[in-house]
């Protein structure tokens, strides 16, 4: 009946996907710089999911260490064809990966 029940999508993750994040300020400095390829608002959203959604803990740190791989996903014209960097490509469900693609 409900998409949450059928596919066991976490209610908080579903709400985040449908409504988007609320973060506007960065806790850490944007790893791409002030005028880099990643907007400050998007970096704030990455920090937000890493802090508040348990399956995404560590995403912000991984984003910094694998910045080149994340830029390839950001710049891709066909995001569904881009595989997330390890360990996110196996750690997250397809739905959770959509949350990242929505942010980027």
C-alpha positions as CSV (number, residue, x, y, z in Angstrom):
1,X,0.0,0.0,0.0
2,X,2.4,2.7,1.2
3,X,5.7,3.0,-0.5
4,X,7.4,3.1,2.9
5,X,5.9,-0.3,3.9
6,X,6.4,-2.0,0.6
7,X,10.1,-1.2,0.2
8,X,11.0,-0.4,3.8
9,X,12.0,3.2,3.1
10,X,12.9,5.1,6.2
11,X,10.3,7.7,7.0
12,X,12.9,10.4,7.7
13,X,14.7,9.7,4.5
14,X,11.5,9.8,2.5
15,X,10.5,13.1,4.0
16,X,14.0,14.5,3.2
17,X,13.8,13.3,-0.4
18,X,10.4,14.8,-0.9
19,X,10.8,18.1,0.9
20,X,14.5,18.6,0.7
21,X,16.9,19.8,3.3
22,X,16.8,22.9,5.5
23,X,20.5,23.6,5.9
24,X,21.7,26.9,4.7
25,X,25.0,27.4,6.6
26,X,28.1,25.3,6.4
27,X,29.7,23.9,9.4
28,X,32.9,23.0,7.7
29,X,34.4,25.0,4.8
30,X,33.2,24.0,1.3
31,X,36.0,21.6,0.1
32,X,35.7,23.0,-3.4
33,X,36.4,26.5,-2.3
34,X,34.1,29.6,-2.3
35,X,33.6,29.6,-6.0
36,X,34.2,25.9,-6.7
37,X,32.1,23.5,-8.6
38,X,29.9,22.7,-5.5
39,X,27.7,25.4,-4.3
40,X,27.8,26.2,-0.6
41,X,24.1,25.3,-0.2
42,X,24.8,21.8,-1.6
43,X,27.7,21.4,0.7
44,X,25.5,22.4,3.6
45,X,23.0,19.7,2.6
46,X,25.7,17.1,2.4
47,X,26.7,18.1,5.9
48,X,23.1,17.9,7.0
49,X,22.4,14.4,5.7
50,X,25.8,13.2,7.2
51,X,24.7,14.6,10.6
52,X,21.0,13.6,10.8
53,X,20.4,10.5,8.6
54,X,22.2,7.5,10.1
55,X,22.9,5.7,6.8
56,X,24.8,8.8,5.6
57,X,27.1,9.2,8.6
58,X,30.6,10.0,7.3
59,X,29.5,11.2,3.9
60,X,30.9,14.6,4.5
61,X,34.3,13.3,5.4
62,X,34.3,10.9,2.5
63,X,33.2,13.7,0.1
64,X,36.4,15.6,1.1
65,X,38.7,12.6,0.7
66,X,37.2,11.5,-2.6
67,X,36.5,14.9,-4.0
68,X,37.5,14.0,-7.6
69,X,35.1,11.1,-7.8
70,X,32.2,13.2,-6.4
71,X,32.9,15.9,-9.0
72,X,32.5,13.3,-11.8
73,X,29.1,12.5,-10.4
74,X,28.2,16.2,-10.0
75,X,29.3,16.9,-13.6
76,X,27.7,13.9,-15.2
77,X,24.9,14.4,-17.7
78,X,23.4,11.0,-16.9
79,X,23.5,10.6,-13.1
80,X,21.7,7.3,-13.0
81,X,24.6,5.8,-14.9
82,X,27.1,7.1,-12.4
83,X,28.0,4.8,-9.6
84,X,28.7,6.3,-6.2
85,X,32.2,6.0,-4.9
86,X,33.0,3.2,-2.4
87,X,31.7,2.4,0.1
88,X,28.5,4.3,-0.8
89,X,27.8,2.3,-3.9
90,X,27.2,-0.8,-1.7
91,X,26.3,0.8,1.6
92,X,23.2,2.8,0.4
93,X,20.0,1.5,-1.2
94,X,19.0,2.8,-4.6
95,X,16.5,5.1,-2.9
96,X,19.2,6.5,-0.6
97,X,21.5,7.1,-3.6
98,X,18.7,9.2,-5.1
99,X,19.0,11.5,-2.0
100,X,22.6,12.1,-2.9
101,X,21.8,12.7,-6.6
102,X,19.0,15.1,-5.5
103,X,21.5,17.1,-3.5
104,X,24.1,17.2,-6.3
